[in-house]
Amino acid sequence: MKVVVVDSHVDRASLSGFEVEVVDFPGLLERSDFISLHVPLTPETRGLFNRAALRQMKRGAFLINTSRGPLIDTEALREALDQGIIAGAGLDVLPTEPPAPGDPLVNHPRTIITPHAAFNSEESLIELRETAARQMAAALGGTRPENIVNPEVLKQANLRAVFK
């Protein structure tokens, strides 16, 4: 398999040693048989896969999204599937979860939709538990945990913990 990558934030030198080719977004769309999304939802990525992008995709390609639902314009995706512009979509995330009853993508013959659980494996659950335990041990031991979702809370006067 030949792997092509689009990432405006990655240093190309960091990819040396990997058998990947860095391309621009149009190049990715035109060349890829499978496009797998692994990006955060930001103002720049919201609706990234819209009608225009889907129409630029290689005929017969598959779109896989395990990142965030709003990366894809679902109405445009349904149209692209209905018109045979792309062959199919594998979606672990949707813009609205759970999907509304009768959501046209859920029962579409060219989609596979999982219940936002693509990470779910024995290995990922072990890692999840170990990471949570390490973070709790750090906090209880007076060391600042590595993964603080809301670091602004550390500035609150009523915080009892003081981290080293």
N, C-alpha and C positions, 0 to 999 in steps of 0.2 A: 504494500500500500504506500502510496506517496502522500505525504501530509503537507498541506499548505496552511499557513497561519496568518491571521490578521490581528495585530495588536499594536496600537499606536503608542502604548505605554511601555512596551518591553524594549530593553536594550538588545539590539540584534546580536551583539557579542555574547550575551548570556545564552543564546540559542546554539552557539557553536558546540559541536559534539553531538547535537541531536540531528537526526535526518529529517529536517523540516525546511521548507522554503517559505520565506516571508513574502507575502503578496499584498496588494492593495485590495480594498473591499470589492470593487468590480471584478478583479481577477479571481477572487475567491468565489464569487457568484457564478462566473462563467465556466470555471474549471472543475468545481467540486461535484462529486457524485453524492456525497453526504456532507452536510454542514451541521456541526454540533456546536451549540451556543453555550459559552462558559463566560459570561460577562455580567457585571452588576447592572442593576437598573438605575440609570442616570437620565437627566434630561436629554443627553446626546444619544443614548441607546433606546429610549422609549420609542416604540414603533419602528425600530431599525429595519425590521422585515415588513415593509409596507408593499403596496401594489407594485411600485417601480422595482424594488429589490427582488421581489418574487418573480417578476417577469424577466429579470436578467439572469435568473438561475438557469443552470443547465437543464435541458429537458430530461426527465427521468430521474432527477435528483430527489433526495430525501432531506427534510429539515428536522433536526432533533433539538428540542429545547428542554434542558434540565435546570436552567438558570432562573429566570423570572418571566412570568406570563406576559406582561405588557411589552416585552421586546418584539412581539409579533402582533401585527394587526390581524386579528382573527377573522374578520370579514374578508379581508384580502386573501388570507390563507385559504379560506373555504372556497372562494372563487378560483384561486389557482389550482386547487385540488379538483374542483368540478370541471374545469376547462382542460385538465391534463397538462397544465404548465409544469407542475412538479408531480412526482410519482406518489409521494406520501409524506406524512409527518408523524413523528414520535414525540409526544408532549407529556412531560411530567409536571408541568405547571401551566396554568391558564390565568388570564387576567382576573377572573372571578373564581374563587374557590370557596366552597364547592361550586361547580358549574350549575347554572340555572337548569331546571327541568326542560328538556327539549333542546338543549344547546346543540346546534347543528354539527359541531365538530365531534361531539361525544360519540355519536352513532355513525359518523361518516365512514364509508367503507375504506377510505385511504388514510385513516388515522389509527394510531395506537395511543391510548391515553392511560397513564398510570396516576394513582392518587397522591401525587407529590411525595413520593417515597423512593425515588431512584437511588438515593444514598443508602437505602436500607439493605445492609448486608451484615453478616456476622462480624466481619472485620471493622466496619464503620461503627457499629454499636459498641464494640470493645473500645475503639479509639475515643468515642464520645464519652463513655464512662470514665476512662483513664484521664482524659483532659479535664473533665469536671472535677474529678477527685484531686488532681494536681492543683487546679485553681483554688479549690477550697482549702487544701493544705497550705498553700502559699498565704492566703488571706488569714487563716487562723494562726499561722506562724509569724505574722507581722510583716510579710513580704508582699509587695504589690503584685497582684495576679497579672499574668501576661495579657489576657484577653478581657479587657474592660469595655463593655459596649457603650457605656455612658460615662466617660472619664470626668465629665463636669461635676459629677456627684462627689468626687474626691475633694472639692473645694468647699463643701458644705460644712458649716461650723458644728453641726450636730453629729458628724461622722465620728464614731468612737474609735475606729481603727486608725492607727498611724502606721503607714507602710514605710519600710526601709528603702 
